[in-house]
Amino acid sequence: MTGGPDLADPQTTPAQRSQMRPAVFIVIAGILAIVGALAGAYYFAMRPVVLKIAVGPPASDDLKVVQALTQAFAQSHASVRLRPVPTEGAGESAQALAAGKVDLAIVRGDLEVPKNAQAVATLRKNVAVLWVPAAAKGKGRKGAAKITKISQLAGHKVGIIGRTPANANLLKVILHQYGVDAAKVEIVQFPITEAAEAVRSQKADVYLAAGPINSKITADAVAAASKDGGTATFLAIDSAEAIAQNHPEYEAAEIPAGAFGGAPDRPEEEVKTISFNHHIVARKGLADSTVSTFTHQLFSVRQQLLSEFPLAAKIETPDTDKDAAIPAHPGAAAFVDGEEKTFLDRYSDYIWWGLMALSAMGSAGAWFAGYLKRDERTINSSLRDRLLEMITIARKSDSTEELDQLQGEADEILRNTLTCFEDGAIEHAALTAFNIALEQFHNAVADRKLILMSMPANLQRTGAQLRAAGS
């Protein structure tokens, strides 16, 4: 075969291509890794956030409501879920939040609120209820029937429903307002599960309960205090406004007539009292978007809980004023003020930068892939030049064997060119130019073979010998 580099050697060109393909795969793998990272970031951004919420005491209405909320959020596949952490009461719940052991807590507004607590919602409003049981026939309790005012409680036993110290402190605030020395009042506390029985057994002269107006625990205890046709006597807190002035955590309130049922109504007329709130608070620093989403979910499922938990109707939005007793969490305030951020508002910057990064990486990958293919393009360009050189050789050839060898070399060049085109190393225009050159080569071979076939064999041999001697 005549001169020229053996660029179409089938053992060289495929080897060079095989060295470049892994690099291309690396680029593709890198792009896929970026896409996977973005998908993973989206998954972590959208996966449910689980918030631990401290609530107590056990078997309380608060715990039941939180458990119902937990179940409702799970069933609706909400983006924020709850994990109840039972405590012995609101005081312990507040301590858990202050220590950073939980994200949310149910606290009483008349107790010391942790400094890191911010209001999310008002779970319920509680009222203080003071009453004197009706005297049973044949059991005239000394002095019990004569108690009609709070100022008369000195020297008597007051039974408090619930063992939390907060209720005892509430009674002391009331006694102090009326000038009654708390040391002269015997205080005894009963578990809420034993409240009705304690009242029925007349274990105290007067009873105090603190809870929602529609509390079943209070209603049952009041009902137990009414016997043999008699009815409980309710003690009004006429100085409720003064107490609220001296203790901002309390508010003046009224117990409506008939709030606790019965016939006659219990109470028979409106009774003045004081109230305080139970709050759902979040630790300061909890993401605004998380708290905003939780607040939205809370008020969305509230209606679903009314049939089973009437207390859910009392859930209210927090006070967003700057001088509120418990400052509202910015996330809850955003929900109340209608300034919630949508998914795009929250993550638009990340999405934009992610797309920019993906575009930049795609461009860099395309450039790198093109850079890796430059050798393949160079080789193919040399093979095309070789094909053009072979046209000249074919036209001067004096041997059909040489033409057949050139034809075989052209077949290898064709195979290489098609592989380059499939790999994207050459464009369609380059393939068209190669096709023109290949067609010219085939025409040159065919024409030369016709000429050689028409020449005597001895002339062919002589011509070949002369060319060999000249070279």
C-alpha positions in Angstrom: 0.0 0.0 0.0 1.4 3.5 -0.9 2.5 6.0 1.6 0.6 8.0 4.2 -0.1 7.5 7.9 -2.0 4.5 8.8 -4.7 6.5 10.6 -7.4 4.0 9.9 -5.7 1.2 11.8 -8.7 -0.5 13.5 -6.6 -1.2 16.6 -5.7 2.5 17.1 -8.8 4.6 16.6 -11.2 2.5 18.7 -8.6 2.5 21.5 -8.5 6.3 21.4 -12.3 6.5 21.5 -12.4 4.1 24.4 -10.1 6.4 26.4 -12.4 9.3 25.8 -15.7 7.7 26.6 -15.1 7.2 30.4 -14.5 11.0 30.6 -17.8 11.6 28.9 -19.5 9.3 31.4 -17.9 11.2 34.2 -19.4 14.4 33.0 -22.8 12.8 32.7 -22.5 11.3 36.1 -21.6 14.7 37.5 -24.7 16.3 36.0 -26.8 13.4 37.4 -25.2 13.9 40.8 -26.2 17.6 40.7 -29.8 16.7 39.7 -29.8 14.1 42.5 -28.5 16.7 45.0 -31.3 19.1 44.0 -33.9 16.4 44.3 -32.5 15.4 47.7 -32.6 19.0 48.9 -36.2 19.2 47.7 -37.0 16.0 49.6 -35.5 17.3 52.8 -37.2 20.7 52.4 -40.6 19.0 52.0 -40.3 16.1 54.5 -42.5 16.5 57.6 -41.1 18.4 60.5 -41.8 16.7 63.8 -42.3 19.1 66.8 -42.2 17.8 70.4 -45.0 19.4 72.5 -45.1 19.2 76.3 -48.6 18.9 77.8 -50.1 17.6 81.0 -51.3 16.4 83.4 -52.1 12.9 82.2 -55.8 12.2 81.4 -56.4 16.0 81.1 -58.5 17.6 78.4 -55.3 19.4 77.1 -53.5 16.1 76.5 -56.6 14.6 74.8 -56.8 17.6 72.4 -53.1 17.5 71.6 -53.4 13.7 70.9 -56.3 14.4 68.6 -54.3 17.1 66.8 -51.4 14.7 66.5 -53.6 12.1 64.9 -55.3 14.6 62.6 -52.0 15.9 61.3 -50.7 12.4 60.6 -53.9 11.4 58.7 -53.8 14.5 56.5 -50.0 13.9 55.8 -49.4 17.5 57.1 -45.9 19.0 56.7 -45.7 19.6 60.4 -46.4 16.7 62.8 -46.6 16.6 66.6 -45.0 14.3 69.2 -46.7 14.7 72.6 -44.4 14.7 75.7 -46.7 14.1 78.7 -45.9 16.1 81.9 -47.4 16.4 85.3 -48.8 19.8 84.5 -48.4 23.2 82.9 -45.5 24.1 85.3 -43.4 21.1 84.2 -44.3 21.8 80.6 -43.0 25.3 80.9 -39.7 24.0 82.5 -39.3 21.5 79.6 -39.6 24.4 77.1 -37.2 26.6 79.1 -34.6 23.8 79.0 -35.0 23.3 75.3 -36.2 19.8 75.6 -39.4 20.4 73.5 -40.4 22.7 70.7 -43.9 23.6 71.9 -45.6 23.5 75.3 -49.1 24.1 76.8 -48.6 26.7 79.6 -50.9 28.6 82.0 -50.9 32.3 81.6 -50.9 32.9 85.4 -47.7 31.0 85.9 -44.2 32.2 85.1 -43.7 31.9 81.4 -40.3 30.9 80.1 -38.3 33.8 78.6 -37.8 31.8 75.4 -41.5 31.2 75.0 -43.5 33.0 72.3 -47.3 32.6 71.8 -48.7 30.5 69.0 -52.3 30.2 70.0 -54.7 30.5 72.9 -55.8 27.0 73.6 -58.6 27.9 76.0 -59.9 30.5 78.5 -60.3 29.3 82.1 -62.5 30.7 84.8 -62.2 30.4 88.6 -65.4 28.9 90.1 -66.0 29.1 93.8 -69.1 27.4 95.3 -70.5 26.2 98.6 -72.2 22.8 98.5 -75.9 22.5 99.5 -76.3 21.1 103.0 -77.5 17.5 103.1 -80.5 16.7 105.2 -79.5 15.6 108.7 -76.0 16.9 108.2 -75.8 20.5 109.1 -72.2 21.4 108.5 -71.2 24.1 110.9 -71.0 27.4 109.2 -71.3 26.1 105.7 -74.7 27.5 105.0 -73.7 30.9 106.2 -70.8 31.3 103.7 -72.1 33.7 101.0 -69.0 35.9 100.5 -65.3 35.3 100.0 -64.5 37.4 102.9 -66.1 34.8 105.2 -63.6 32.0 104.2 -61.3 32.5 107.2 -61.5 29.4 109.5 -63.0 27.2 106.8 -61.7 24.4 104.6 -61.4 25.0 100.9 -61.1 22.0 98.6 -59.3 22.6 95.3 -60.0 20.5 92.2 -56.7 19.4 90.8 -53.3 19.0 92.4 -51.4 21.6 90.5 -49.9 24.3 92.8 -51.1 26.9 90.4 -54.7 26.5 91.6 -53.6 27.0 95.2 -51.8 30.2 94.2 -54.9 31.4 92.4 -56.9 30.9 95.6 -54.3 32.9 97.6 -54.5 35.8 95.1 -58.3 35.9 95.6 -58.0 35.7 99.4 -55.4 38.5 99.4 -57.7 40.8 97.4 -60.4 40.3 100.1 -58.1 40.7 103.0 -58.4 37.1 104.1 -55.2 35.6 105.7 -54.4 32.5 103.7 -52.8 31.0 106.8 -56.3 30.9 108.4 -57.8 28.9 105.5 -57.2 25.2 105.4 -56.5 24.2 101.8 -56.9 20.6 100.6 -56.4 19.5 96.9 -58.1 16.5 95.2 -57.1 14.8 91.9 -59.5 15.6 89.1 -60.5 12.0 88.9 -61.8 12.1 92.5 -63.3 15.6 92.4 -67.0 14.6 92.2 -66.6 12.0 95.0 -64.8 14.5 97.2 -67.6 17.1 96.8 -70.2 14.4 97.3 -68.5 13.3 100.6 -68.4 16.9 101.9 -64.7 16.9 102.5 -64.6 20.7 102.4 -66.8 23.7 103.1 -66.0 25.5 99.9 -64.6 24.3 96.6 -62.6 25.9 93.9 -62.2 24.7 90.3 -60.3 26.4 87.4 -61.1 25.4 83.9 -63.2 26.2 80.8 -66.8 27.2 81.4 -67.9 24.1 79.5 -65.5 21.8 81.5 -67.2 18.5 82.3 -65.0 18.1 85.4 -66.3 21.3 86.9 -69.9 20.6 85.8 -69.8 17.2 87.5 -68.3 18.6 90.7 -70.9 21.3 90.9 -73.6 18.8 90.3 -72.3 16.7 93.1 -72.6 19.7 95.4 -76.3 19.9 94.7 -78.3 17.3 96.6 -81.8 16.7 98.2 -83.3 19.5 96.1 -80.7 22.0 97.2 -78.3 23.8 95.0 -74.8 25.0 95.3 -74.2 28.6 96.3 -71.7 30.4 94.0 -69.3 33.0 95.4 -68.9 36.0 93.2 -65.5 37.6 92.8 -66.8 41.2 92.7 -63.3 42.6 92.8 -62.3 40.9 89.5 -61.4 44.2 87.9 -59.1 45.1 90.8 -57.4 41.7 90.6 -56.9 42.1 86.9 -55.3 45.5 87.5 -52.9 44.2 90.1 -52.2 40.9 88.2 -52.1 41.4 84.4 -52.2 37.6 83.8 -55.8 37.6 85.0 -58.9 39.2 83.4 -62.3 40.0 84.7 -65.0 37.6 83.4 -68.5 36.3 84.0 -70.0 32.8 84.4 -73.2 32.8 82.5 -76.4 31.7 84.2 -77.0 27.9 83.7 -73.4 27.3 82.6 -73.3 24.1 84.6 -76.8 22.9 83.7 -79.3 21.6 86.3 -82.7 22.6 87.4 -82.8 25.1 88.7 -79.9 26.6 86.7 -76.4 26.4 88.1 -75.8 29.2 88.6 -79.2 30.8 88.7 -77.8 34.2 87.6 -74.5 35.6 86.1 -71.6 35.4 88.5 -68.5 37.6 88.4 -65.1 35.9 88.4 -61.6 36.1 87.0 -60.1 34.2 84.1 -56.7 33.3 82.7 -55.6 31.6 79.5 -53.9 28.4 78.5 -51.4 29.1 75.7 -49.7 27.0 73.1 -46.2 28.5 73.1 -43.1 27.8 70.9 -39.5 28.2 71.9 -37.9 31.3 70.6 -35.7 30.5 67.5 -38.0 27.9 66.1 -38.2 28.6 62.3 -40.9 31.1 61.4 -42.0 29.0 58.4 -42.4 26.0 60.6 -44.5 27.9 63.2 -46.5 29.6 60.5 -47.3 26.2 58.9 -48.2 24.7 62.3 -50.5 27.6 63.1 -52.2 27.3 59.7 -52.7 23.5 60.3 -54.0 24.1 63.8 -56.8 26.3 62.7 -57.6 24.2 59.7 -58.3 21.1 61.6 -60.0 22.8 64.5 -63.5 22.3 63.0 -62.8 18.6 62.6 -62.3 18.2 66.3 -65.4 20.0 67.5 -67.7 16.9 67.6 -65.3 15.0 69.9 -63.6 17.9 71.7 -65.8 20.9 72.1 -62.9 22.6 73.7 -61.3 22.9 70.3 -63.8 25.7 69.5 -62.1 27.8 72.1 -58.7 27.8 70.3 -58.0 31.4 69.3 -55.2 33.3 67.6 -52.6 34.9 69.8 -52.4 38.5 70.8 -50.0 40.1 68.2 -49.8 43.5 70.0 -46.3 44.5 71.0 -47.3 44.9 74.6 -48.9 41.4 74.9 -48.3 39.5 78.1 -46.7 36.7 76.0 -45.2 38.0 72.7 -46.5 36.3 69.6 -44.0 34.1 67.6 -43.2 35.8 64.3 -44.4 32.8 62.4 -47.8 32.8 64.2 -48.1 36.6 63.8 -47.5 36.1 60.0 -50.4 33.7 59.9 -52.7 36.1 61.9 -51.7 39.1 59.8 -52.1 37.2 56.5 -48.4 37.6 55.7 -47.5 33.9 55.4 -44.8 33.1 52.9 -45.6 30.6 50.2 -43.2 27.8 49.1 -41.9 30.0 46.3 -41.5 32.9 48.7 -39.4 30.8 51.1 -37.3 28.9 48.6 -37.3 31.1 45.5 -33.8 32.2 46.1 -32.6 28.6 46.5 -34.5 27.5 43.5 -33.1 30.4 41.4 -29.5 29.7 42.5 -30.0 26.0 42.0 -31.2 26.5 38.4 -28.3 28.9 37.8 -25.9 26.4 39.2 -27.4 23.6 37.1 -27.3 25.7 34.0 -23.7 26.7 34.6 -22.8 23.0 35.3 -24.6 22.0 32.1 -22.7 24.5 30.1 -19.4 23.5 31.7 -20.2 19.9 31.1 -21.0 20.5 27.5 -17.7 22.4 27.1 -15.8 19.7 28.9 -17.5 17.0 26.7 -16.5 19.0 23.6 -13.0 19.5 24.9 -12.7 15.7 25.5 -13.9 15.1 21.9 -11.4 17.5 20.3 -8.9 14.6 19.7 -11.7 12.5 18.1 -12.6 15.4 15.8 -8.9 16.0 14.9 -8.4 12.3 14.1 -11.6 12.3 11.9 -10.4 15.4 10.1 -7.1 13.7 9.3 -8.9 10.6 8.1 -11.0 12.8 5.7 -7.8 14.3 4.4 -6.5 10.8 4.0 -9.6 9.9 2.0 -9.0 12.8 -0.3 -5.3 11.6 -0.7 -6.6 8.1 -1.5 -8.6 9.6 -4.4 -5.4 10.7 -6.1 -3.7 7.4 -5.4 -6.7 5.4 -6.8 -6.6 7.4 -10.1 -2.9 6.5 -10.6 -3.0 2.9 -9.4 -1.9 0.1 -11.8 -3.2 -2.7 -9.6 -6.7 -3.9 -8.7 -5.2 -5.4 -5.6 -4.0 -1.9 -4.5 -7.5 -0.5 -5.2 -9.0 -3.3 -3.1 -6.7 -2.4 -0.3 -7.7 1.3 -0.6 -11.3 0.2 -0.6 -10.8 -1.6 2.7 -9.1 1.4 4.2 -12.0 3.6 3.1 -14.4 1.2 4.8 -12.5 1.6 8.1 -12.6 5.4 7.6 -16.3 5.2 7.1 -16.8 3.1 10.2 -14.8 5.6 12.3 -16.7 8.6 10.9 -20.1 7.2 11.6 -19.0 6.4 15.2 -17.8 10.0 15.6 -21.1 11.2 14.3 -23.0 9.1 16.8 -20.8 10.2 19.6 -21.5 13.9 18.7 -17.8 14.5 17.9 -18.7 15.8 14.4 -21.6 17.8 13.1 -24.0 16.9 10.3 -22.1 19.3 8.0 -18.9 17.4 8.5 -20.7 14.2 7.7 -22.0 15.7 4.5 -18.5 16.8 3.4 -17.2 13.3 4.2 -20.0 11.8 2.1 -18.9 13.9 -0.9 -15.3 12.8 -0.5 -16.3 9.2 -0.1 -18.5 9.3 -3.3 -15.5 10.8 -5.2 -13.3 8.1 -3.9 -15.7 5.3 -5.1 -16.0 7.0 -8.5 -12.2 7.2 -8.8 -11.8 3.5 -7.9 -14.5 2.4 -10.3 -13.1 4.4 -13.1 -9.6 3.2 -12.5 -10.7 -0.5 -12.4 -12.4 0.0 -15.8 -9.2 1.3 -17.2 -7.1 -1.5 -15.8 -9.5 -4.1 -17.0 -9.2 -2.8 -20.6 -5.4 -2.8 -20.4 -3.3 -6.0 -21.2 -1.8 -7.7 -18.1 1.8 -7.1 -19.2 1.2 -3.4 -19.5 -0.2 -3.3 -16.0 2.9 -5.1 -14.6 5.3 -2.9 -16.5 3.5 0.3 -15.2 3.7 -1.1 -11.7 7.4 -1.9 -12.0 8.2 1.6 -13.4 6.3 3.3 -10.5 8.1 1.1 -8.0 11.5 1.9 -9.5 10.7 5.6 -9.5 9.7 5.6 -5.8 
